[in-house]
Amino acid sequence: MTDHPCEQGLTPLPDALSHILETIKPLTASEQVPLKHAWHRVLAREIAAPFDVPGFTNSAMDGYALSLKNLSLSQPLEIVGTSWAGKPFDRAIYPGQCVRIFTGAIVPEGTDAVIMQEEVEPIDNTIRIKRLPSQGEHLRLKGSDLRQGERVLKQGQCLDAAALGLLASLGIQNVRVYHKPSIAYFSTGDELRGLDERLEPGQIYDSNRYSLHGLLAGLPVDSCDLGRLPDVLDSLTATLKQASRDHDLILSSGGASVGEADLLKNALKKVGQVHLWKIAIKPGKPLLFGQIGNAYYIGLPGNPVSVHVTFNQIVRPVLWKLVGAGFYQPLRIQAHCRNSIKKSPGRLEFIRGFLAIEANSQLSVTALSGQGSYQQAALCRANCYIVLPADSKGTQAGEWVEVEPFDNFILGQEG
């Protein structure tokens, strides 16, 4: 176990996550999909270049292709033709000659370099160069990007826009990717109501399922909303049993804490196994993890912010391993904290913050007001977590803190 100064009886996040990931077995089934349908999917097979890239030596500039042999500043060069991209000059050039050439066009046989058009003086059907170019100048050599048979993309790689463009440049129309895991999710709690229902005293709208819908939408998975389930043991047991037959992972929100009749924990014990359920993080301490047949189960806390934190710290790494991408770790960077934060030692804490770029290009972060695990408004205003270690007693304004951005860009203003 990792040595962390955590509250007694709680499992440090790295230990809990390690335990869970050791249990997860990646899916192995795969399918062939058209390239346009492969965005954000995970490759099931390595892809090698079917030919050299570039497939021919071509010009990197608009200019003139020429031979360096006997080249001098005083001797004009005869323009003997033009090489266009897609319409090459099909003869060789010799000393004393040149070819007008455009970016991407095949360089003619006999070419040693391309000189930019701004560095020549046209005179009728000749040019006079203003300087002597070097061997290979402005040439994109055949195979300088990829050699035939060289690995292009590796198995387990998630395909982004750059990967799709690269595969298209190789003429690859279809790719083999892992199947999307099927994820079912539901919420529990007799106090929950649907958005079309009227609230009675003590009741709240079921928001967590909508959060889970959004969190899952950005991942290579198929998701299924099982709705709201009553706090009834037999109903929960039946739902878990059926969902385990139809899905690879089951998520729930609510019912993971002591004092909630231990319904989900007891339901899980009836049909599967429970592995752990207390993690030393704030928010998000209560968490159930189990297995029902070949399906995995993660029971998230009921508080809305806790759902987001535990999803990002636990569920997201699980899903990336399940889909075949292997290791996942959120990006964490350093920023100056603009205000003081109070904290009690014992748990790793995720503070909602707003990350900004200052005029001097340094990063700064502000801890937002409203840090309760039920307060969704601050979460919507935030664009990052300020991550304070378990042994931290807080931080003072101006100190460096670790920050976990929600995205890879900064959008909007601090609100």
C-alpha positions in Angstrom: 0.0 0.0 0.0 1.1 3.5 -0.7 2.2 5.6 2.3 -0.2 8.5 2.6 -1.2 10.5 5.7 -4.9 9.8 5.3 -7.7 9.5 7.8 -7.8 6.2 9.6 -10.0 3.6 7.8 -9.8 5.4 4.4 -8.0 4.1 1.4 -5.7 6.5 -0.4 -6.8 7.3 -4.0 -3.7 5.8 -5.7 -4.2 2.6 -3.8 -7.9 2.4 -4.5 -7.4 3.2 -8.2 -4.6 0.6 -8.5 -6.7 -2.0 -6.9 -9.6 -1.3 -9.3 -7.5 -1.2 -12.4 -5.8 -4.5 -11.5 -9.3 -6.0 -11.6 -10.3 -4.5 -15.0 -9.7 -6.6 -18.0 -9.7 -4.7 -21.4 -12.3 -5.7 -24.0 -10.7 -7.7 -26.9 -13.6 -7.7 -29.4 -13.0 -5.4 -32.4 -14.7 -4.2 -35.6 -13.7 -2.6 -38.9 -15.1 0.9 -39.3 -14.9 3.6 -42.0 -12.3 6.3 -41.3 -14.8 9.0 -40.7 -16.4 6.9 -38.0 -13.1 6.2 -36.3 -12.6 9.5 -34.5 -12.0 9.0 -30.7 -12.0 5.2 -31.2 -9.1 3.0 -30.0 -7.0 1.1 -32.5 -7.1 -2.7 -32.2 -4.2 -3.3 -34.5 -0.9 -1.5 -35.3 -0.9 0.3 -38.6 2.2 0.5 -40.8 2.9 2.8 -43.7 2.0 1.1 -47.0 4.4 3.3 -48.9 7.0 6.0 -48.4 5.8 9.4 -47.4 6.3 11.6 -49.3 6.0 9.2 -52.1 8.2 11.3 -54.3 10.7 14.1 -53.7 8.9 17.4 -54.1 9.3 21.1 -53.6 8.7 22.8 -50.3 8.5 26.3 -51.9 7.3 28.1 -55.0 10.4 28.9 -56.9 12.8 27.3 -59.4 14.3 23.8 -59.5 17.9 23.7 -60.7 21.2 21.8 -60.8 24.1 23.0 -58.7 26.7 21.8 -61.2 28.6 24.8 -62.7 26.1 27.2 -61.1 27.2 30.8 -60.7 25.7 34.2 -59.9 26.7 35.6 -63.2 25.4 32.9 -65.5 21.6 33.1 -66.3 19.5 29.9 -66.3 17.2 29.0 -69.1 13.6 28.2 -68.0 12.7 25.0 -69.8 9.3 24.2 -68.3 7.0 24.2 -65.3 6.3 21.6 -62.7 2.8 21.9 -61.0 1.5 19.9 -58.1 -0.3 17.0 -59.7 1.1 17.9 -63.2 4.9 17.3 -63.2 7.6 18.4 -65.7 8.4 15.0 -67.2 12.0 15.6 -68.5 15.4 16.0 -66.8 17.1 19.3 -66.4 20.8 19.9 -67.1 23.3 22.5 -65.9 22.4 25.9 -67.2 18.7 25.1 -67.0 15.9 25.5 -64.5 12.2 24.6 -64.1 9.5 26.9 -62.6 8.1 24.8 -59.8 5.3 25.1 -57.2 4.9 23.8 -53.7 4.2 20.0 -53.6 5.3 19.5 -57.2 7.6 16.6 -58.2 11.2 17.9 -58.7 12.5 17.0 -62.2 15.4 14.5 -62.6 18.7 16.4 -62.2 17.4 18.8 -59.5 19.8 19.5 -56.6 17.8 22.3 -55.0 14.9 24.7 -55.3 15.6 28.4 -54.9 12.7 30.7 -53.8 11.1 32.9 -56.4 11.9 36.0 -54.3 15.7 35.2 -54.7 15.9 35.3 -58.4 15.7 38.1 -61.1 13.6 37.0 -64.1 14.9 38.2 -67.4 12.7 37.2 -70.4 12.9 33.3 -70.5 15.8 33.1 -68.0 16.5 33.9 -64.4 19.6 35.2 -62.6 20.0 33.9 -59.1 20.8 36.3 -56.3 22.6 33.7 -54.1 23.9 30.2 -54.4 21.5 27.6 -52.8 22.8 24.6 -50.8 22.5 21.0 -51.8 18.9 19.8 -51.1 17.6 23.2 -50.2 13.8 23.4 -50.1 13.4 19.7 -51.1 11.1 17.3 -49.3 12.8 14.0 -49.9 11.0 10.8 -50.6 10.4 8.9 -47.4 11.5 11.7 -45.2 8.3 11.5 -43.1 7.6 7.8 -43.2 9.3 4.8 -44.7 7.3 1.9 -46.2 6.6 -0.6 -43.4 7.3 1.8 -40.6 4.8 1.9 -37.7 2.4 4.8 -38.1 0.0 4.2 -35.2 0.3 1.7 -32.4 -2.3 -0.6 -31.0 -4.3 1.0 -28.2 -3.9 4.5 -29.6 -6.9 6.8 -29.5 -7.6 8.3 -32.9 -7.7 12.1 -32.9 -8.1 14.5 -35.9 -4.4 14.3 -36.7 -4.5 10.5 -36.8 -7.5 10.5 -39.1 -5.7 13.0 -41.5 -2.5 10.8 -41.4 -4.4 7.7 -42.2 -6.3 9.4 -45.1 -2.9 10.6 -46.5 -2.0 6.9 -46.7 -5.1 6.0 -48.5 -6.5 3.9 -45.6 -10.3 3.9 -45.8 -11.1 1.5 -42.9 -9.5 0.8 -39.6 -9.9 -1.9 -37.0 -10.9 -0.5 -33.6 -12.0 -2.0 -30.3 -15.7 -2.3 -29.6 -17.2 0.5 -27.5 -17.9 -0.7 -24.0 -21.6 -0.6 -23.1 -22.1 1.5 -20.0 -25.4 1.5 -18.0 -26.2 4.1 -15.4 -28.9 4.9 -12.9 -29.6 6.9 -9.8 -31.2 5.9 -6.5 -33.0 7.9 -3.8 -36.6 8.2 -2.9 -36.1 12.0 -2.7 -35.4 12.3 -6.4 -37.9 13.4 -9.0 -37.9 13.7 -12.8 -37.7 17.0 -14.5 -41.3 16.9 -15.5 -42.6 16.3 -12.0 -43.6 18.8 -9.3 -41.4 18.9 -6.2 -42.8 18.3 -2.8 -41.1 19.3 0.4 -37.8 17.5 0.8 -37.6 16.4 -2.8 -35.0 17.4 -5.4 -34.6 16.9 -9.2 -32.5 14.0 -10.4 -29.5 15.9 -11.9 -26.8 13.3 -11.6 -28.0 11.2 -14.5 -27.7 14.2 -16.7 -24.2 14.8 -15.5 -23.3 11.2 -16.2 -24.8 11.5 -19.6 -22.5 14.5 -20.4 -19.4 12.9 -18.8 -19.9 9.7 -20.8 -20.7 11.5 -24.1 -17.0 12.5 -24.5 -15.7 9.0 -24.3 -15.6 6.1 -26.8 -18.5 4.2 -25.1 -22.1 3.4 -25.7 -24.3 4.5 -22.8 -27.7 3.5 -21.6 -29.8 5.4 -19.0 -31.7 3.0 -16.7 -33.5 5.8 -15.0 -34.3 6.3 -11.3 -34.6 3.3 -9.1 -36.5 3.1 -5.8 -34.7 2.4 -2.6 -36.0 -1.2 -2.6 -33.5 -4.1 -2.2 -35.3 -6.5 -4.5 -35.6 -3.9 -7.3 -32.0 -2.9 -7.0 -30.9 -6.5 -7.1 -33.0 -7.3 -10.1 -31.7 -4.3 -12.0 -28.0 -5.1 -11.2 -28.5 -8.7 -12.3 -30.1 -7.8 -15.6 -27.7 -4.9 -16.4 -24.7 -7.2 -15.8 -26.0 -9.4 -18.7 -26.4 -6.5 -21.1 -23.5 -4.1 -20.2 -19.8 -4.1 -19.5 -19.9 -1.5 -16.7 -22.7 -0.3 -14.5 -22.6 3.1 -12.8 -25.0 4.4 -10.1 -25.2 7.6 -8.1 -26.4 7.7 -4.5 -26.7 4.9 -2.0 -23.0 4.4 -1.4 -22.8 5.9 2.1 -23.3 4.4 5.5 -26.7 5.4 6.8 -28.4 4.9 3.4 -29.5 1.4 4.6 -26.5 0.0 2.7 -29.0 -1.0 0.0 -26.7 -1.0 -3.0 -23.9 -2.7 -1.1 -26.3 -5.4 0.0 -27.8 -5.7 -3.5 -24.4 -6.1 -5.0 -23.5 -8.8 -2.4 -26.6 -10.8 -3.5 -25.5 -10.9 -7.2 -21.7 -10.3 -7.2 -18.7 -9.1 -5.2 -17.9 -5.9 -3.3 -14.2 -4.8 -3.3 -13.9 -1.5 -1.6 -16.0 1.5 -0.6 -14.2 4.3 1.2 -11.6 6.6 -0.5 -9.6 9.4 1.2 -10.7 12.1 -1.1 -12.9 15.2 -0.7 -15.5 15.4 -2.1 -16.3 11.8 -3.0 -15.3 9.6 0.0 -18.0 6.9 -0.4 -17.6 4.7 -3.4 -18.6 1.1 -4.1 -16.7 -1.1 -6.5 -17.7 -4.6 -7.5 -18.2 -7.2 -10.1 -21.2 -9.1 -11.3 -20.3 -11.9 -13.7 -18.3 -10.2 -16.5 -19.6 -6.8 -15.7 -18.0 -4.2 -13.4 -19.9 -1.9 -11.1 -19.0 1.4 -9.6 -21.3 3.1 -7.2 -20.7 6.9 -7.0 -21.8 9.2 -4.2 -25.1 11.0 -4.4 -23.8 14.6 -4.0 -23.4 16.2 -7.5 -19.9 17.5 -7.2 -18.8 14.2 -5.7 -20.1 12.5 -8.9 -17.9 14.6 -11.1 -14.8 14.2 -8.9 -15.1 10.4 -8.6 -16.0 10.0 -12.2 -12.9 11.9 -13.3 -10.5 10.2 -10.8 -11.9 6.7 -10.9 -14.4 6.0 -13.7 -12.4 7.7 -16.5 -9.2 5.7 -16.0 -11.4 2.5 -15.7 -13.1 3.3 -19.1 -9.8 4.0 -20.9 -8.4 0.7 -19.7 -11.6 -1.2 -20.5 -11.6 0.2 -24.1 -8.0 -0.9 -24.7 -6.1 2.4 -24.4 -4.2 1.3 -21.2 -2.7 3.9 -19.0 -4.6 7.1 -18.3 -3.5 10.0 -16.1 -5.1 13.5 -15.9 -2.9 16.4 -16.7 -1.7 18.4 -13.6 0.2 21.6 -13.8 1.5 24.3 -11.4 -0.1 27.7 -10.9 0.0 30.5 -8.4 -2.9 30.6 -6.1 -4.5 34.0 -5.9 -6.3 33.4 -2.6 -5.9 31.5 0.6 -7.5 28.0 1.1 -8.3 26.4 4.4 -8.0 22.6 4.7 -7.8 20.0 7.3 -5.3 17.2 6.8 -6.4 13.6 6.1 -7.9 13.6 2.6 -6.8 14.5 -0.9 -9.0 17.5 -1.7 -10.3 18.8 -5.0 -11.1 22.5 -4.8 -13.1 24.0 -7.7 -11.0 26.8 -9.2 -10.7 29.1 -12.1 -7.4 28.9 -14.1 -6.2 32.0 -15.9 -3.3 33.2 -17.9 -1.8 36.5 -16.6 -0.3 39.3 -18.6 3.2 38.0 -17.9 2.0 34.6 -19.4 2.2 32.9 -16.0 -0.7 30.7 -14.8 -2.8 31.7 -11.8 -5.7 30.0 -10.2 -8.5 31.3 -7.9 -10.4 29.1 -5.5 -14.1 29.8 -6.0 -16.7 30.2 -3.3 -19.2 27.5 -2.7 -17.1 24.4 -2.2 -19.8 22.2 -0.7 -20.2 18.8 -2.5 -23.8 19.8 -3.2 -23.0 23.2 -4.8 -23.1 22.7 -8.6 -23.0 26.5 -9.4 -19.3 26.7 -8.4 -18.6 23.6 -10.5 -20.1 25.3 -13.5 -18.0 28.5 -13.0 -14.9 26.4 -12.5 -12.5 25.3 -15.2 -10.1 23.2 -13.0 -9.6 21.5 -9.7 -7.0 22.8 -7.3 -5.5 19.5 -5.9 -4.3 19.7 -2.3 -2.5 16.6 -1.0 -3.8 14.7 2.1 -1.2 16.2 4.4 -1.9 19.7 3.4 -3.2 22.2 5.9 -4.2 24.6 3.1 -2.4 27.2 1.1 -1.7 31.0 1.3 -2.2 33.5 -1.5 0.8 33.6 -3.8 1.9 30.0 -3.2 2.2 27.4 -5.9 -0.5 24.8 -6.1 -1.2 21.8 -8.3 -4.0 22.3 -10.8 -6.0 19.8 -12.9 -7.6 21.5 -15.8 -11.0 20.4 -17.1 -10.0 21.0 -20.7 -6.8 21.6 -22.8 -7.8 25.3 -23.3 -9.0 28.2 -21.2 -12.4 29.6 -22.3 -14.4 32.5 -20.8 -13.9 34.7 -17.8 -13.8 34.1 -14.1 -17.4 34.3 -12.9 
